[in-house]
Amino acid sequence: MSAKVLGVIPARYGSSRLPGKPLKDICGKPMIQHVYENASKSKVLSKVVVATDDQRVYDAVIAFGGEAVMTSVNHPTGSDRVAEAASNYDCDYVINIQGDEPLVPPEIIDDIGSALINSPDCVMATGSLEITGDEDYVLNNTVVKVVSDVNGNAIYFSRSPIPYPRHAEHARYFEHIGIYAYTHEFLNLYTKLAPTPLSEAESLEQLKVLEHGYKIKIVPAPAHYKAVSVDTEEDLQEVIRIYKELHSC
C-alpha cells in the first residue's frame, strides 16, 4: 500500500516587512496560488492544503479552487501550525512547504518526501544546497547552514559558518532549504517536546529535533536549484521579474 503524504503550506497574512504577503500579485495570481499550484505538481503528495489564520487568505485559496483550513493565531512556529492542519487528515507523512517561496520546484518536494519514506531510522527530512564562491553569503546570519554525517543525517544547523575553516581546503558549506518532511506520528510528538537550549539560542526549531535525539535526513538539491523567499518588496519584484522571464506574463 502506498504512503499517504499530505503537503501543508502555512500562510500567515501578517508580516512585519511585507503585510498581506500570501496575497501579493504575481502575474495575475496571488503568491499563495503559485505555491499551491507548484506543490500540486509533486508526484509524492496525495493532497495539498493551505493552513492559515486569516479569513482573507482562506477565501483566496477557496476562490482559486484550492483546499484550506483555518488554524489558531497563537502558534509559536510554522511546524505547530502544520501539525494542527494535519490533524484533520488521515496521512502517514506530512511535508511543510513554505508559503513564501513561489518558485519552489515540485521535484525537490518529491526528493525530500521520498528520502524520508525510504529512511525508517529518521523522523524528518529536509534539503540542502552547496554554497559556492560567496563568502559574504556564508557569513550572513539569516542564511542557515547545515552539516551532515557520512549517512546524510544532520549533525547541526547554525546561523554561523559551519564548519570553521581551520583548513580551508576541506571546508564546504551547505545552505539549509526550508522544506520539512515529517512522519505524521513524529509531527504530533514534536509539538509536545520541551524547548531546548540550542534551538532557543539559534532560533532554529529543527535543532529541537536533534537535541531530543532524533535523526533528520538531509537531501542535496540539484546545483541549479535557486530558492527565492519573498520577505520584502524587493524580493517580490525579483520573483515577478523571474516569472516574466519564465512565463512571458
MARBA-3410 file (N, C-alpha, C, O; in Angstrom, 1 decimal):
249
0.8,-1.2,0.0,0.0,0.0,0.0,0.9,1.2,0.0,1.8,1.3,0.8 ~ 0.6,2.2,-0.9,1.4,3.4,-1.0,1.2,4.3,0.2,0.1,4.4,0.8 ~ 2.2,5.1,0.5,2.1,6.0,1.7,1.2,7.2,1.3,1.2,7.7,0.2 ~ 0.5,7.7,2.3,-0.3,8.9,2.1,0.5,10.1,2.7,0.8,10.1,3.8 ~ 0.8,11.0,1.7,1.6,12.1,2.1,0.8,13.4,1.9,0.4,13.7,0.8
0.7,14.2,2.9,0.0,15.4,2.9,1.0,16.6,2.8,1.9,16.7,3.6 ~ 0.7,17.5,1.8,1.5,18.7,1.7,0.8,19.9,2.4,-0.4,20.1,2.0 ~ 1.4,20.5,3.3,0.8,21.7,4.0,1.6,22.9,3.8,2.8,22.9,4.0 ~ 0.9,24.0,3.4,1.5,25.3,3.1,1.0,26.2,4.2,-0.1,26.8,4.1 ~ 1.9,26.5,5.2,1.4,27.5,6.2,1.5,28.9,5.6,2.5,29.3,5.0
0.5,29.7,5.8,0.4,31.0,5.2,-0.2,32.0,6.2,-1.5,32.0,6.4 ~ 0.6,32.9,6.8,0.1,33.9,7.6,-0.1,35.2,6.9,0.8,35.6,6.0 ~ -1.1,36.0,7.1,-1.3,37.3,6.4,-0.4,38.3,7.0,0.1,39.1,6.3 ~ -0.2,38.3,8.3,0.6,39.3,9.0,2.1,39.1,8.7,2.6,37.9,8.8 ~ 2.8,40.1,8.3,4.2,40.1,8.1,4.7,41.5,8.4,4.2,42.5,7.8
5.7,41.6,9.2,6.2,43.0,9.6,6.8,43.7,8.4,6.7,44.9,8.3 ~ 7.5,42.9,7.5,8.2,43.6,6.4,7.3,43.6,5.1,7.5,44.5,4.3 ~ 6.3,42.7,5.0,5.5,42.7,3.8,4.1,42.2,4.2,3.8,41.1,3.9 ~ 3.3,43.1,4.8,1.9,42.7,5.2,1.1,42.2,4.0,1.2,42.7,2.9 ~ 0.3,41.2,4.3,-0.5,40.6,3.2,0.3,39.8,2.2,-0.2,39.6,1.1
1.4,39.3,2.6,2.4,38.6,1.7,1.7,37.5,0.9,2.0,37.4,-0.3 ~ 0.9,36.6,1.5,0.4,35.5,0.7,-0.5,35.9,-0.5,-0.7,35.2,-1.5 ~ -1.1,37.1,-0.4,-2.0,37.6,-1.5,-1.4,38.6,-2.4,-2.0,39.1,-3.3 ~ -0.1,38.8,-2.3,0.6,39.7,-3.3,0.5,39.1,-4.7,0.7,37.9,-4.9 ~ 0.2,40.0,-5.6,0.0,39.6,-7.0,1.3,39.3,-7.7,2.3,40.1,-7.7
1.4,38.1,-8.4,2.5,37.7,-9.2,1.9,37.3,-10.6,1.3,36.2,-10.6 ~ 2.0,38.1,-11.6,1.5,37.8,-12.9,0.0,37.4,-12.9,-0.4,36.4,-13.5 ~ -0.8,38.1,-12.1,-2.2,37.9,-12.2,-2.8,36.9,-11.2,-4.0,36.6,-11.2 ~ -1.9,36.3,-10.4,-2.3,35.3,-9.4,-1.7,35.7,-8.0,-0.6,36.2,-8.0 ~ -2.4,35.4,-6.9,-1.8,35.7,-5.6,-0.7,34.7,-5.4,-0.7,33.6,-5.9
0.3,35.1,-4.6,1.5,34.3,-4.4,1.2,32.9,-3.9,1.8,31.9,-4.3 ~ 0.2,32.8,-3.0,-0.2,31.5,-2.4,-0.7,30.6,-3.5,-0.5,29.4,-3.3 ~ -1.3,31.1,-4.5,-1.8,30.2,-5.6,-0.6,29.6,-6.4,-0.6,28.5,-6.8 ~ 0.5,30.4,-6.6,1.6,29.9,-7.3,2.3,28.7,-6.5,2.6,27.7,-7.0 ~ 2.4,29.0,-5.2,3.0,27.9,-4.3,2.1,26.7,-4.4,2.6,25.6,-4.5
0.8,26.9,-4.3,-0.2,25.7,-4.3,-0.1,25.0,-5.6,-0.1,23.7,-5.6 ~ -0.1,25.7,-6.7,0.0,25.0,-8.0,1.3,24.3,-8.2,1.3,23.2,-8.8 ~ 2.4,24.8,-7.8,3.7,24.1,-7.9,3.7,22.9,-7.0,4.1,21.8,-7.5 ~ 3.2,23.0,-5.8,3.1,21.8,-4.9,2.2,20.7,-5.4,2.5,19.5,-5.3 ~ 1.2,21.1,-6.1,0.2,20.2,-6.6,0.8,19.3,-7.8,0.2,18.3,-8.1
1.9,19.8,-8.3,2.6,19.0,-9.4,3.5,17.9,-8.8,4.0,17.1,-9.6 ~ 3.7,17.9,-7.5,4.5,16.9,-6.9,3.9,15.5,-7.1,2.7,15.4,-6.9 ~ 4.8,14.6,-7.3,4.3,13.2,-7.5,4.1,12.4,-6.2,3.4,11.4,-6.2 ~ 4.8,12.9,-5.2,4.8,12.2,-3.9,3.6,12.6,-3.0,3.2,11.8,-2.2 ~ 3.0,13.8,-3.3,2.0,14.3,-2.4,0.6,13.7,-2.8,0.3,13.6,-4.0
-0.2,13.3,-1.8,-1.5,12.8,-2.1,-2.5,13.9,-2.1,-3.6,13.8,-2.7 ~ -2.2,15.0,-1.3,-3.1,16.1,-1.2,-2.3,17.3,-0.8,-1.3,17.2,-0.1 ~ -2.8,18.5,-1.1,-2.2,19.8,-0.7,-3.2,20.6,-0.1,-4.3,20.7,-0.6 ~ -2.8,21.3,1.0,-3.8,22.1,1.8,-3.0,23.3,2.3,-1.8,23.2,2.7 ~ -3.7,24.5,2.3,-3.1,25.7,2.9,-3.6,25.8,4.3,-4.8,25.7,4.6
-2.7,26.1,5.3,-3.0,26.3,6.7,-2.8,27.8,7.0,-1.7,28.3,6.9 ~ -3.9,28.4,7.4,-3.8,29.9,7.6,-4.6,30.3,8.8,-5.4,29.5,9.4 ~ -4.3,31.5,9.3,-5.0,32.0,10.5,-5.8,33.3,10.1,-6.2,34.0,11.0 ~ -6.0,33.5,8.8,-6.6,34.7,8.3,-7.7,34.4,7.3,-7.4,33.6,6.3 ~ -8.9,35.0,7.5,-10.0,34.6,6.6,-9.7,35.1,5.2,-10.2,34.5,4.2
-9.0,36.2,5.0,-8.7,36.6,3.6,-7.9,35.6,2.8,-8.1,35.4,1.6 ~ -6.9,35.0,3.5,-6.1,34.0,2.8,-7.0,32.8,2.5,-6.9,32.2,1.4 ~ -7.7,32.4,3.5,-8.6,31.2,3.3,-9.6,31.4,2.1,-9.7,30.6,1.3 ~ -10.2,32.6,2.1,-11.1,32.9,1.0,-10.4,32.9,-0.4,-11.0,32.4,-1.4 ~ -9.2,33.4,-0.4,-8.5,33.5,-1.7,-8.2,32.1,-2.2,-8.3,31.8,-3.4
-7.8,31.2,-1.3,-7.5,29.8,-1.7,-8.7,29.1,-2.2,-8.7,28.4,-3.2 ~ -9.8,29.2,-1.5,-11.1,28.6,-1.9,-11.5,29.2,-3.3,-12.0,28.4,-4.1 ~ -11.3,30.5,-3.5,-11.7,31.1,-4.8,-10.9,30.5,-6.0,-11.5,30.4,-7.0 ~ -9.7,30.2,-5.8,-9.0,29.6,-7.0,-9.1,28.1,-7.0,-8.5,27.4,-7.9 ~ -9.9,27.5,-6.1,-10.2,26.1,-6.2,-9.3,25.2,-5.3,-9.3,24.0,-5.5
-8.5,25.8,-4.5,-7.7,25.1,-3.6,-8.4,24.7,-2.3,-9.5,25.0,-2.1 ~ -7.6,23.9,-1.5,-8.2,23.5,-0.2,-7.4,24.2,0.9,-6.2,24.3,0.9 ~ -8.2,24.7,1.9,-7.6,25.4,3.0,-8.2,25.0,4.3,-9.4,24.6,4.4 ~ -7.5,25.2,5.4,-8.0,25.0,6.8,-7.6,26.2,7.6,-6.5,26.8,7.5 ~ -8.5,26.6,8.5,-8.2,27.7,9.4,-7.5,27.1,10.7,-7.9,26.1,11.2
-6.5,27.8,11.1,-5.7,27.3,12.3,-5.6,28.5,13.3,-6.0,29.6,13.0 ~ -5.2,28.1,14.5,-5.1,29.1,15.6,-4.1,30.3,15.2,-3.2,30.1,14.5 ~ -4.4,31.4,15.8,-3.5,32.6,15.6,-2.3,32.5,16.6,-1.4,33.4,16.5 ~ -2.3,31.6,17.5,-1.3,31.6,18.6,-0.2,30.6,18.4,0.6,30.4,19.4 ~ 0.0,30.0,17.3,1.1,29.0,17.1,2.5,29.7,17.2,2.7,30.7,16.5
3.4,29.2,18.0,4.7,29.7,18.1,5.6,29.5,16.9,6.5,30.3,16.6 ~ 5.4,28.4,16.1,6.2,28.1,15.0,5.3,27.6,13.8,4.1,27.2,14.0 ~ 5.9,27.6,12.6,5.2,27.0,11.5,4.9,25.6,11.6,3.8,25.1,11.2 ~ 5.8,24.8,12.3,5.5,23.4,12.5,4.3,23.1,13.3,3.6,22.2,13.1 ~ 4.1,24.0,14.3,2.9,23.8,15.2,1.6,24.1,14.3,0.6,23.4,14.5
1.7,25.1,13.4,0.5,25.3,12.6,0.3,24.1,11.6,-0.9,23.7,11.4 ~ 1.4,23.6,11.1,1.3,22.5,10.2,0.7,21.3,10.9,-0.2,20.5,10.4 ~ 1.1,21.1,12.2,0.6,19.9,12.9,-0.9,20.0,13.2,-1.6,19.1,13.1 ~ -1.4,21.3,13.5,-2.8,21.4,13.7,-3.6,21.1,12.4,-4.6,20.4,12.4 ~ -3.1,21.6,11.3,-3.8,21.4,10.0,-3.8,19.9,9.7,-4.8,19.4,9.2
-2.6,19.2,9.9,-2.5,17.8,9.5,-3.4,16.9,10.4,-3.8,15.8,10.0 ~ -3.8,17.4,11.6,-4.6,16.6,12.5,-6.0,16.4,11.9,-6.8,15.5,12.3 ~ -6.4,17.1,10.8,-7.7,17.0,10.2,-7.6,15.9,9.1,-8.7,15.6,8.5 ~ -6.5,15.3,8.9,-6.3,14.4,7.7,-5.7,13.0,8.1,-4.9,13.0,9.1 ~ -6.1,12.0,7.4,-5.5,10.7,7.6,-4.3,10.6,6.7,-4.4,10.5,5.4
-3.1,10.6,7.2,-1.9,10.6,6.4,-0.8,9.9,7.2,-0.8,9.9,8.4 ~ 0.2,9.4,6.5,1.4,8.8,7.1,2.6,9.8,7.2,3.3,9.7,8.2 ~ 2.7,10.7,6.3,3.7,11.7,6.3,3.2,13.1,6.0,2.1,13.2,5.3 ~ 3.9,14.1,6.4,3.4,15.5,6.2,4.6,16.3,5.7,5.7,16.2,6.3 ~ 4.5,17.1,4.7,5.5,17.9,4.2,5.1,19.4,4.3,4.1,19.8,3.8
6.0,20.1,5.0,5.8,21.6,5.2,6.4,22.3,4.1,7.7,22.3,4.0 ~ 5.6,23.0,3.3,6.1,23.7,2.1,5.9,25.2,2.4,4.8,25.7,2.6 ~ 7.0,26.0,2.3,7.0,27.4,2.6,6.1,28.2,1.7,6.1,28.1,0.5 ~ 5.2,28.9,2.4,4.2,29.7,1.6,4.7,31.0,0.9,4.0,31.6,0.2 ~ 6.0,31.3,1.2,6.6,32.5,0.6,7.7,32.2,-0.4,8.6,33.0,-0.7
7.7,30.9,-0.9,8.6,30.5,-2.0,7.9,30.0,-3.2,7.8,28.8,-3.5 ~ 7.4,31.0,-4.0,6.5,30.6,-5.2,7.3,29.9,-6.3,6.7,29.4,-7.2 ~ 8.6,29.9,-6.2,9.4,29.3,-7.3,9.9,27.9,-6.9,10.6,27.3,-7.7 ~ 9.4,27.4,-5.8,9.9,26.0,-5.4,9.5,25.0,-6.4,8.3,24.9,-6.7 ~ 10.4,24.2,-6.9,10.1,23.2,-7.9,9.5,21.9,-7.2,10.0,21.6,-6.2
8.5,21.3,-7.8,7.9,20.1,-7.2,8.9,19.0,-7.1,8.7,18.1,-6.2 ~ 10.0,19.0,-7.9,11.0,17.9,-7.8,11.7,17.8,-6.5,12.0,16.7,-6.0 ~ 11.9,19.0,-5.9,12.6,19.0,-4.6,11.7,18.5,-3.5,12.1,17.8,-2.5 ~ 10.4,18.7,-3.6,9.4,18.2,-2.7,9.4,16.7,-2.8,9.4,16.0,-1.8 ~ 9.4,16.2,-4.0,9.4,14.7,-4.3,10.7,14.1,-3.6,10.6,13.1,-3.0
11.8,14.7,-3.8,13.1,14.2,-3.3,13.1,14.1,-1.8,13.5,13.1,-1.3 ~ 12.6,15.1,-1.2,12.6,15.2,0.3,11.6,14.2,0.9,11.9,13.5,1.8 ~ 10.4,14.1,0.3,9.4,13.2,0.7,9.9,11.8,0.5,9.7,10.9,1.4 ~ 10.4,11.4,-0.6,10.9,10.1,-0.9,12.0,9.7,0.0,12.1,8.5,0.5 ~ 12.9,10.6,0.3,14.0,10.3,1.2,13.5,9.9,2.6,14.1,9.0,3.2
12.5,10.6,3.1,12.0,10.2,4.4,11.3,8.9,4.4,11.5,8.0,5.3 ~ 10.5,8.6,3.4,9.8,7.4,3.2,10.8,6.2,3.2,10.5,5.1,3.7 ~ 12.0,6.4,2.6,13.0,5.4,2.5,14.0,5.4,3.6,15.0,4.7,3.5 ~ 13.8,6.2,4.7,14.7,6.2,5.8,14.0,6.0,7.1,13.7,6.9,7.8 ~ 13.7,4.7,7.4,12.9,4.4,8.6,13.5,4.8,9.9,12.8,4.9,10.9
14.8,5.1,9.9,15.5,5.5,11.1,15.4,7.0,11.4,15.8,7.5,12.4 ~ 14.8,7.7,10.4,14.7,9.2,10.6,13.2,9.5,10.8,12.3,8.9,10.3 ~ 13.0,10.7,11.5,11.7,11.1,11.7,11.4,12.4,10.9,10.2,12.8,10.7 ~ 12.4,12.9,10.3,12.3,14.1,9.4,13.2,14.0,8.3,14.2,13.3,8.3 ~ 12.9,14.8,7.2,13.9,15.0,6.1,13.8,16.5,5.7,12.7,17.1,5.8
14.9,17.0,5.2,14.9,18.4,4.7,16.0,18.5,3.7,16.7,17.6,3.4 ~ 16.1,19.7,3.1,17.1,19.9,2.0,18.3,20.7,2.3,18.3,21.5,3.2 ~ 19.3,20.6,1.4,20.5,21.5,1.5,21.0,21.8,0.1,20.7,21.0,-0.9 ~ 21.7,22.9,0.0,22.3,23.3,-1.3,23.7,23.8,-1.0,23.8,24.7,-0.1 ~ 24.6,23.4,-1.8,26.0,23.8,-1.6,26.2,25.3,-1.9,25.7,25.7,-3.0
26.9,26.0,-1.0,27.2,27.4,-1.3,28.6,27.5,-1.9,29.5,27.0,-1.4 ~ 28.6,28.1,-3.1,29.9,28.2,-3.8,30.3,29.6,-4.0,29.6,30.4,-4.6 ~ 31.6,29.9,-3.7,32.2,31.2,-4.1,31.6,32.5,-3.5,31.7,33.5,-4.2 ~ 30.9,32.4,-2.4,30.3,33.7,-1.9,30.5,33.7,-0.4,29.7,33.2,0.4 ~ 31.6,34.3,0.1,32.0,34.3,1.5,31.0,35.1,2.3,30.6,34.7,3.4
30.5,36.3,1.7,29.5,37.1,2.5,28.3,36.3,2.7,27.6,36.5,3.8 ~ 27.9,35.5,1.8,26.6,34.7,1.9,26.8,33.7,3.0,25.9,33.4,3.8 ~ 28.0,33.1,3.1,28.3,32.1,4.2,28.2,32.8,5.5,27.7,32.2,6.5 ~ 28.7,34.0,5.6,28.8,34.8,6.9,27.4,35.4,7.3,27.2,35.8,8.4 ~ 26.5,35.4,6.3,25.2,36.0,6.6,24.4,35.2,7.6,24.1,34.0,7.4
24.0,35.8,8.8,23.3,35.0,9.8,21.9,34.8,9.5,21.2,34.1,10.3 ~ 21.3,35.3,8.4,20.0,34.9,8.1,20.0,33.7,7.2,18.9,33.1,6.9 ~ 21.2,33.3,6.7,21.3,32.1,5.9,21.7,30.9,6.9,22.7,30.9,7.5 ~ 20.8,29.9,7.0,21.0,28.8,7.9,21.9,27.8,7.2,21.6,27.3,6.1 ~ 23.0,27.4,7.8,23.9,26.4,7.3,23.7,25.0,8.0,23.2,25.0,9.1
24.0,23.9,7.3,23.8,22.6,7.9,25.0,21.8,7.6,25.6,21.9,6.5 ~ 25.4,20.9,8.5,26.4,19.9,8.3,25.8,18.5,8.6,25.0,18.4,9.4 ~ 26.3,17.5,7.8,25.7,16.2,7.9,26.8,15.1,8.0,27.9,15.4,7.7 ~ 26.4,13.9,8.5,27.4,12.8,8.6,27.5,12.0,7.3,26.9,12.4,6.3 ~ 28.3,11.0,7.3,28.5,10.2,6.1,27.3,9.5,5.6,27.2,9.0,4.5
26.3,9.4,6.5,25.0,8.7,6.1,23.9,9.7,5.6,22.8,9.3,5.3 ~ 24.3,11.0,5.6,23.4,12.0,5.1,22.4,12.5,6.2,21.4,13.0,5.8 ~ 22.7,12.2,7.4,21.9,12.7,8.5,22.5,14.0,9.1,23.7,14.1,9.2 ~ 21.6,14.9,9.5,22.1,16.2,10.0,22.8,16.0,11.3,22.4,15.3,12.2 ~ 24.0,16.7,11.4,24.7,16.8,12.7,24.3,18.1,13.4,24.1,18.1,14.6
24.2,19.2,12.6,23.9,20.5,13.3,23.5,21.5,12.2,23.9,21.4,11.1 ~ 22.6,22.4,12.6,22.2,23.6,11.8,22.7,24.8,12.6,22.6,24.9,13.8 ~ 23.1,25.9,11.9,23.5,27.1,12.5,23.4,28.3,11.6,23.5,28.2,10.4 ~ 23.3,29.4,12.3,23.3,30.7,11.6,24.8,31.1,11.4,25.1,32.0,10.5 ~ 25.7,30.5,12.1,27.1,30.8,12.0,27.7,29.9,10.9,27.1,28.9,10.5
28.9,30.3,10.3,29.5,29.5,9.3,30.0,28.2,9.9,30.8,28.2,10.9 ~ 29.5,27.1,9.5,29.9,25.7,9.9,30.2,24.9,8.7,29.4,24.8,7.8 ~ 31.4,24.3,8.7,32.4,24.2,9.7,33.3,25.4,9.7,33.3,26.2,8.8 ~ 34.0,25.6,10.9,35.1,26.7,10.9,36.2,26.3,10.0,36.7,25.1,10.1 ~ 36.7,27.1,9.1,37.7,26.7,8.1,39.1,26.7,8.6,40.0,27.5,8.1
39.4,25.9,9.6,40.8,25.8,10.1,41.7,25.4,9.0,42.8,25.8,8.9 ~ 41.2,24.5,8.2,41.9,24.0,6.9,40.9,24.3,5.8,40.1,23.5,5.5 ~ 41.0,25.5,5.2,40.0,26.0,4.3,39.8,25.1,3.1,38.7,25.0,2.5 ~ 40.9,24.3,2.7,40.7,23.5,1.5,39.7,22.3,1.7,39.3,21.7,0.8 ~ 39.4,22.0,3.0,38.4,21.0,3.3,37.1,21.5,3.6,36.1,20.7,3.8
36.9,22.8,3.7,35.6,23.4,4.1,34.6,23.5,3.0,34.9,24.2,2.0 ~ 33.5,22.9,3.1,32.4,23.1,2.2,31.2,23.5,3.0,30.9,23.0,4.1 ~ 30.4,24.4,2.4,29.3,25.0,3.1,28.0,24.7,2.4,27.9,24.7,1.2 ~ 27.0,24.3,3.2,25.7,23.9,2.6,24.6,24.8,3.3,24.4,24.8,4.5 ~ 23.8,25.4,2.5,22.6,26.2,3.0,21.4,25.2,3.2,21.2,24.3,2.4
20.7,25.5,4.3,19.5,24.7,4.6,18.4,25.2,3.7,18.1,26.4,3.7 ~ 17.7,24.2,3.1,16.4,24.6,2.3,15.2,24.2,3.2,15.1,23.1,3.7 ~ 14.4,25.2,3.5,13.4,25.1,4.5,12.1,24.4,4.1,11.0,24.9,4.3 ~ 12.2,23.2,3.5,11.1,22.3,3.2,11.3,21.1,4.2,12.3,20.5,4.1 ~ 10.3,20.8,5.0,10.4,19.8,6.0,9.4,18.7,5.7,8.2,18.9,5.5
9.9,17.4,5.7,9.0,16.3,5.7,9.1,15.6,7.1,10.2,15.5,7.7 ~ 7.9,15.2,7.6,7.9,14.6,8.9,7.0,13.3,8.8,6.2,13.2,7.9 ~ 7.3,12.3,9.6,6.3,11.3,9.8,5.2,11.9,10.6,5.4,12.8,11.5 ~ 3.9,11.6,10.3,2.8,12.2,11.0,2.9,11.9,12.5,2.6,12.8,13.3 ~ 3.3,10.7,12.8,3.4,10.4,14.3,4.4,11.3,15.0,4.1,11.8,16.1
5.6,11.6,14.3,6.6,12.4,15.0,6.1,13.9,15.0,6.4,14.6,16.0 ~ 5.4,14.3,14.0,4.9,15.7,14.0,4.0,16.0,15.2,4.1,17.0,15.8 ~ 3.2,15.0,15.5,2.3,15.2,16.7,3.2,15.2,17.9,2.8,16.0,18.9 ~ 4.2,14.4,18.0,5.1,14.4,19.2,5.9,15.7,19.3,6.1,16.2,20.3 ~ 6.3,16.2,18.1,7.2,17.4,18.1,6.6,18.6,18.8,7.3,19.3,19.6
5.3,18.7,18.7,4.6,19.9,19.3,4.6,19.8,20.8,4.4,20.8,21.5 ~ 4.9,18.6,21.3,4.9,18.4,22.8,6.3,18.3,23.4,6.4,18.3,24.6 ~ 7.3,18.3,22.5,8.7,18.3,23.0,9.0,19.6,23.7,8.6,20.7,23.3 ~ 9.7,19.5,24.8,10.2,20.7,25.5,11.2,21.5,24.7,11.9,21.0,24.0 ~ 11.2,22.9,24.9,12.2,23.7,24.2,13.6,23.3,24.7,13.8,22.7,25.7
14.6,23.5,23.8,15.9,23.1,24.1,16.9,24.3,23.9,16.6,25.2,23.2 ~ 18.0,24.2,24.7,18.9,25.4,24.7,19.4,25.8,23.3,19.4,27.0,23.0 ~ 19.9,24.9,22.5,20.5,25.3,21.2,19.4,25.8,20.3,19.7,26.8,19.6 ~ 18.3,25.2,20.3,17.2,25.7,19.5,16.8,27.1,19.8,16.5,27.9,19.0 ~ 16.7,27.4,21.1,16.4,28.7,21.6,17.5,29.7,21.3,17.2,30.8,20.9
18.8,29.3,21.4,19.9,30.2,21.2,20.0,30.6,19.7,20.3,31.8,19.4 ~ 19.8,29.7,18.8,19.9,29.9,17.4,18.6,30.4,16.8,18.6,30.9,15.6 ~ 17.5,30.2,17.5,16.2,30.4,17.0,15.9,29.6,15.7,15.5,30.1,14.7 ~ 16.2,28.3,15.9,16.0,27.3,14.8,15.3,26.1,15.3,15.8,25.3,16.1 ~ 14.0,26.0,14.9,13.2,24.9,15.5,13.7,23.5,15.2,13.4,22.6,16.0
14.4,23.3,14.1,14.8,22.0,13.8,15.9,21.4,14.7,16.0,20.2,14.9 ~ 16.6,22.4,15.4,17.6,21.9,16.4,16.9,21.2,17.6,17.5,20.3,18.2 ~ 15.7,21.5,17.9,15.0,20.8,19.0,14.9,19.3,18.7,14.9,18.5,19.6 ~ 14.7,19.0,17.4,14.6,17.6,17.0,15.9,16.9,17.3,15.9,15.8,17.9 ~ 17.0,17.5,16.9,18.3,16.9,17.1,18.7,16.8,18.6,19.2,15.8,19.1
18.4,17.8,19.3,18.7,17.9,20.8,17.9,16.8,21.5,18.4,16.4,22.6 ~ 16.7,16.4,21.1,16.0,15.4,21.7,16.4,14.0,21.2,15.7,13.0,21.6 ~ 17.4,13.9,20.4,18.0,12.6,20.0,17.4,12.0,18.7,17.6,10.8,18.5 ~ 16.6,12.7,17.9,16.0,12.2,16.7,16.9,12.5,15.5,17.7,13.4,15.6 ~ 16.7,11.8,14.4,17.5,11.9,13.2,16.7,12.7,12.1,15.5,12.5,11.9
17.5,13.6,11.4,16.9,14.3,10.3,17.7,13.9,9.0,19.0,14.2,9.0 ~ 17.1,13.4,8.0,17.8,13.1,6.7,18.0,14.4,5.9,17.1,15.2,5.8 ~ 19.2,14.6,5.4,19.5,15.8,4.6,19.5,15.4,3.1,20.3,14.4,2.7 ~ 18.8,16.1,2.3,18.6,15.7,0.9,19.3,16.8,0.0,18.8,18.0,0.0 ~ 20.4,16.5,-0.7,21.0,17.5,-1.5,20.1,18.0,-2.7,19.5,17.1,-3.4
20.0,19.3,-2.9,19.3,19.8,-4.0,20.2,19.9,-5.2,21.4,20.0,-5.1 ~ 19.6,19.8,-6.4,20.4,19.9,-7.6,21.1,21.3,-7.7,20.6,22.3,-7.1 ~ 22.3,21.4,-8.3,23.1,22.6,-8.3,22.3,23.8,-8.9,22.6,24.9,-8.5 ~ 21.4,23.6,-9.8,20.7,24.7,-10.5,19.5,25.2,-9.6,18.9,26.2,-10.0 ~ 19.2,24.5,-8.5,18.1,25.0,-7.6,18.4,26.4,-7.1,19.5,26.7,-6.6
17.4,27.2,-7.1,17.5,28.6,-6.5,16.3,28.9,-5.8,15.2,29.1,-6.3 ~ 16.4,29.0,-4.4,15.3,29.3,-3.6,15.2,30.8,-3.5,16.2,31.5,-3.2 ~ 14.0,31.4,-3.7,13.8,32.8,-3.5,12.7,33.0,-2.5,11.5,32.9,-2.9 ~ 13.0,33.4,-1.3,11.9,33.6,-0.3,11.5,35.1,-0.4,12.3,36.0,-0.6 ~ 10.2,35.3,-0.4,9.7,36.6,-0.5,9.4,37.2,0.9,8.4,36.9,1.5
10.3,38.0,1.3,10.2,38.6,2.7,10.1,40.2,2.6,9.6,40.8,3.5 ~ 10.4,40.7,1.4,10.4,42.2,1.3,9.8,42.5,-0.1,9.6,41.7,-0.9 ~ 9.5,43.8,-0.3,9.0,44.3,-1.6,10.1,44.0,-2.7,9.7,43.7,-3.8 ~ 11.3,44.2,-2.3,12.4,43.9,-3.3,12.4,42.4,-3.7,12.6,42.1,-4.9 ~ 12.2,41.5,-2.8,12.1,40.1,-3.1,11.0,39.8,-4.0,11.1,39.1,-5.0
9.8,40.5,-3.7,8.6,40.3,-4.6,8.9,40.7,-6.0,8.5,40.0,-6.9 ~ 9.5,41.9,-6.2,9.8,42.4,-7.5,10.8,41.4,-8.3,10.7,41.3,-9.5 ~ 11.7,40.9,-7.5,12.7,39.9,-8.1,11.9,38.7,-8.6,12.2,38.2,-9.7 ~ 11.0,38.1,-7.8,10.2,37.0,-8.2,9.3,37.3,-9.4,9.2,36.5,-10.3 ~ 8.7,38.5,-9.4,7.9,38.9,-10.6,8.8,38.9,-11.8,8.4,38.5,-12.9
10.0,39.5,-11.7,10.9,39.5,-12.9,11.2,38.1,-13.4,11.2,37.9,-14.6 ~ 11.5,37.2,-12.5,11.8,35.8,-12.9,10.6,35.2,-13.5,10.7,34.5,-14.6 ~ 9.4,35.4,-13.0,8.2,34.8,-13.6,8.0,35.4,-15.0,7.6,34.6,-15.9 ~ 8.2,36.6,-15.2,8.0,37.2,-16.5,9.0,36.6,-17.5,8.6,36.4,-18.7 ~ 10.2,36.3,-17.1,11.2,35.6,-18.0,10.7,34.2,-18.3,10.9,33.8,-19.4
10.2,33.5,-17.3,9.9,32.1,-17.5,8.6,31.9,-18.2,8.4,30.9,-18.9 ~ 7.6,32.8,-17.9,6.2,32.5,-18.4,5.7,33.6,-19.3,4.6,33.5,-19.8 ~ 6.5,34.6,-19.6,6.0,35.7,-20.6,4.7,36.3,-20.1,3.8,36.5,-20.9 ~ 4.6,36.5,-18.8,3.3,37.0,-18.3,3.4,38.6,-18.2,2.4,39.2,-17.8
END
